[in-house]
Amino acid sequence: VNDGGYYRNDSRANDDEGHSDSTEGHDEDDEIYEGEYQGIPRADSGKPSGMDGVTATQAQQFRDLSAYEGERKKDQEELAQQYETILQECGHGKFQWTLYFVLGLALMADGVEIFVVGFVLPSAQIDMCLSEPNKGMLGLIVYLGMMVGAFVWGGLADRIGRRQTLLISLSINSVFAFFSSFVQGYSSFLFCRLASGVGIGGSIPIVFSYYSEFLAQEKRGEHLSWLCMFWMIGGIYASAMAWAIIPHYGWSFQMGSAYQFHSWRVFVLVCAFPSVAAISALTTMPESPRFFLENGKHDEAWMILKQVHDTNMRAKGYPERVFSVNVWCLFTLYLLYILFCVSPVSAFFLQVWSNFQTVFSPQYRRTTYMMMAVWFSMSFSYYGLTVWFPDMIKYLQKQEYSSRTKVFVKEEVKHITFNFTLENQVHRQGEYFNDKFMNLKMRSMVFEDSLFEECYFEDITSTNTFFKNCTFIATLFYNTDLFKYRLINCKLINSTFLHNKEGCLLSDISDENNAYMVYFVSFLGTLAVLPGNIVSALLMDKIGRLRMLAGSSVISCVSCFFLSFGNSESAMIALLCLFGGISIASWNALDVLTVELYPSDKRTTAFGFLNALCKLAAVLGISIFTSFVGITKAVPILFASGALAAGSFLALKLPETRGQVLQ
C-alpha cells in the first residue's frame, strides 16, 4: 500500500512498507524507516526538545524567530490535515453512532444532576429541617462541585486519556449520588451532592472533546450538535421521574425515629441510573486515537482507527475493504508531533499545569480571553433566568393564593370541635372558649390578638401557621407541631405542651398540586429546547458557528424584554419555553467552537477551564437574579439582556472554525 497519499513530503513516504493489517514483524522496515527518518527534520528545524528549550539567541542561529514560527505553524497544519485524511479513510458510520449514544448517556447524567436538588428540596427540607440559608446552599452546591470537577477532570483528560478520566469522574458521581440517597443529616447530604457534582463536572468538557476526535471535518458541527440533545433528554428524564415518584409519599419506610427513607430518596437513587449506564457502556469503547498518538502509542492508535474503519465498512456492506493507513504513518505523525508540539515537562501535575498555562500563551491568549467573556455572559444570563423563572412563578402563585385569603374579625367561638382542614385564613381579635382542634391540618393560618381559654389541640400538623400576640389560658397541646416558635409574642397561662411532634418550621404552601406544577413546568421548559437543538444541528455546518452563536444570542436578548409582560403563571411558562428554545442554539455553537479552537493536547484542559468559569457565572447569576424576586423585574431583565448583547458582540470577534480540520 502506498502511504504517500497521506503525506506531502516525499521523504515521509515509504512505498515498500507491508500491508496495513500487520502490526509487528517489521524489524527490517524499522531500520529502513529510521534511516529514512533521519533526513526528515530540516537542518534548521531544531532538536526534538522543541522551542521551549531554545533561547532567542540560539534560535537566531537557524533563522529569524518569525520564520521559525511560520514553519512550526505550517507543520502543525500538515499534521492536522494528515489526521483528517485518516478519519476520512475510516468513514462515518456504525462506530460513531455507537459512541454517540454512549457519550450521550454521560451528557444525560450531567443534565439530570442540574435538576436533582431543585426537585427534592421541597420534600428534603421536611426531613432535614432546612432553614432558608441551608436550602440556598444546597441549591448552589451542585454548581460549585461541577465548577471544581470541570477544571480538574478537564486537565487530567489531556494527561491520562479521555476515556479513563470520564470513567473515573462518572464513577465518583455514581457512588456519591447513591450515598446521598441514604444519608440522613444535612451536612452528609450536602457533602455527597458536592462530591457528586465534582464527579459529573468532567462530563461536558471530556464528552465533546472525546467525540470530536472521531469525527471528520464535514460531520463535526452537525453531530456535536446532535450530541447536545442528550442534555435535554436528561432534563426530561429528571422531570418525568420527579413527577412519577416524589408525590407518592406512601413509598417510604422508617427504622424508628432515627432513619427515614421517603419517596424523594427513591428519586435521587433513580437519577443515578444514567451515570451507571454510561459507565457500563463506556467500558466497551476505545480511547481516543488522537490521545494515543500524542503520547507515543502509535500501535494502539492504529488498532483503534482500524477498528473504526472495519466496524463502519462491515455495517455498510464492505467487509473486504482494507484499512489503507499503515502503522508507520501514525508513527511518523507522532514523531512530527513531538518535534513541533510537545513541551518536555516530566512531572505529571506539572504537565497538567503547563497545559493550563499554554491556554494563556501568546498563541491562544486572545482567543481564551474572548471565550471566557462569551462563556461567562452566556452562563450568567441563562442560569440566572432559568432559576429566576420558577421562582417568579412561585411568587405569582403565592400572590394569587394570598388574594384568596379569608379574614375573620372579632369572632366568638364556644364549645366547637374543629376536625377538618383550616387553610388560608386570618383570624383577628377572636375569642375561643372550650373549643377542640383535633386531627386536622392547618395551612397558612394566622391568629392575631386572639384569646384561647380552656381549649384543646390534638394531632395538629401545620404549615406556615402562626399565632401572634395571642393569649392561651388553661390550654393543652397534645401531639402537635405547634412549637413555641410558632407562638409569636404570646402569653401562656397554665397551658401545657405534651408529646410534641418532631418537625420543622415550613413557610411554603404545602400543596401537592403545586409540586406537580413545578415538575410539569420543568418538563415543558426542557422539552422546549428540542426545536432549537434540531435547527442548530441542521444549520451548524451551513451558516457557521459564529453566526449561530451571535444570532441566537441576539434573539435571546430580544426575547428577554418580553419578560416584562409576563404577569401571570401561564405567561411566565410560555416565556420560559421561548427563551430556552432560542438560547440552546447558542450553547450548541459555543460547545462546537470551544472544541475546534484548541489543539488536542490542550482541548479538554481549555474546555474544562471554560466550563468551570461557566458554573461560577451560574452561581453569581442565580444569587443575583433570585434576590430580586418579588421586588422588580427590570433589574434581572436588564442584566440578562446586557450580558447576552455583550456575548453576541464578542462572539463575532472570535475566529470561525467551520470547514477547518481539527487542530
C-alpha positions, 0 to 999 in steps of 0.5 A: 500500500502506498502511504504517500497519499497521506503525506506531502513530503516525499521523504515521509513516504515509504512505498515498500512498507507491508500491508496495513493489517500487520502490526509487528514483524517489521524489524527490517522496515524499522531500520529502513524507516529510521534511516529514512527518518533521519533526513526528515527534520530540516537542518534548521528545524531544531532538536526534538526538545522543541522551542521551549528549550531554545533561547532567542539567541540560539534560535537566531542561529537557524533563522529569524524567530518569525520564520521559525514560527511560520514553519512550526505553524505550517507543520502543525497544519500538515499534521492536522490535515494528515489526521483528517485524511485518516478519519476520512479513510475510516468513514462515518458510520456504525462506530460513531453512532455507537459512541454517540449514544454512549457519550450521550448517556454521560451528557444525560447524567450531567443534565439530570444532576442540574435538576436533582436538588431543585426537585427534592428540596421541597420534600428534603427540607421536611426531613432535614429541617432546612432553614432558608440559608441551608436550602440556598446552599444546597441549591448552589452546591451542585454548581460549585462541585461541577465548577471544581470537577470541570477544571480538574477532570478537564486537565487530567483528560489531556494527561491520562486519556479521555476515556479513563478520566470520564470513567473515573469522574462518572464513577465518583458521581455514581457512588456519591449520588447513591450515598446521598440517597441514604444519608440522613443529616444535612451536612452528609447530604450536602457533602455527597451532592458536592462530591457528586457534582465534582464527579459529573463536572468532567462530563461536558468538557471530556464528552465533546472533546472525546467525540470530536476526535472521531469525527471528520471535518464535514460531520463535526458541527452537525453531530456535536450538535446532535450530541447536545440533545442528550442534555435535554433528554436528561432534563426530561428524564429528571422531570418525568421521574420527579413527577412519577415518584416524589408525590407518592409519599406512601413509598417510604419506610422508617427504622424508628425515629432515627432513619427515614427513607421517603419517596424523594430518596427513591428519586435521587437513587433513580437519577443515578441510573444514567451515570451507571449506564454510561459507565457500563457502556463506556467500558466497551469503547476505545480511547481516543486515537488522537490521545494515543498518538500524542503520547507515543502509542502509535500501535494502539492508535492504529488498532483503534482507527482500524477498528473504526474503519472495519466496524463502519465498512462491515455495517455498510456492506464492505467487509473486504475493504482494507484499512489503507493507513499503515502503522508507520504513518501514525508513527511518523505523525507522532514523531512530527508531533513531538518535534513541533508540539510537545513541551518536555515537562516530566512531572505529571501535575506539572504537565497538567499545569503547563497545559493550563498555562499554554491556554494563556500563551501568546498563541491562544491568549486572545482567543481564551480571553474572548471565550471566557467573556462569551462563556461567562455572559452566556452562563450568567444570563441563562442560569440566572433566568432559568432559576429566576423563572420558577421562582417568579412563578412561585411568587405569582402563585403565592400572590394569587393564593394570598388574594384568596385569603379569608379574614375573620374579625372579632369572632366568638367561638364556644364549645366547637370541635374543629376536625377538618382542614383550616387553610388560608385564613386570618383570624383577628381579635377572636375569642375561643372558649372550650373549643377542640382542634383535633386531627386536622391540618392547618395551612397558612393560618394566622391568629392575631390578638386572639384569646384561647381559654380552656381549649384543646389541640390534638394531632395538629400538623401545620404549615406556615401557621402562626399565632401572634400576640395571642393569649392561651389560658388553661390550654393543652397541646397534645401531639402537635407541631405547634412549637413555641416558635410558632407562638409569636409574642404570646402569653401562656397561662397554665397551658401545657405542651405534651408529646410534641411532634418532631418537625420543622418550621415550613413557610411554603404552601404545602400543596401537592398540586403545586409540586406537580406544577413545578415538575410539569413546568420543568418538563415543558421548559426542557422539552422546549429546547428540542426545536432549537437543538434540531435547527442548530444541528441542521444549520451548524455546518451551513451558516457557521458557528459564529453566526449561530452563536451571535444570532441566537444570542441576539434573539435571546436578548430580544426575547428577554424584554418580553419578560416584562409582560409576563404577569401571570403563571401561564405567561411566565411558562410560555416565556420560559419555553421561548427563551430556552428554545432560542438560547440552546442554539447558542450553547450548541455553537459555543460547545462546537467552537470551544472544541475546534479552537484548541489543539488536542493536547490542550482541548479538554484542559481549555474546555474544562477551564471554560466550563468551570468559569461557566458554573461560577457565572451560574452561581453569581447569576442565580444569587443575583437574579433570585434576590430580586424576586418579588421586588422588580423585574427590570433589574434581572431583565436588564442584566440578562439582556446586557450580558447576552448583547455583550456575548453576541458582540464578542462572539463575532470577534472570535475566529470561525472554525467551520470547514477547518480540520481539527487542530 
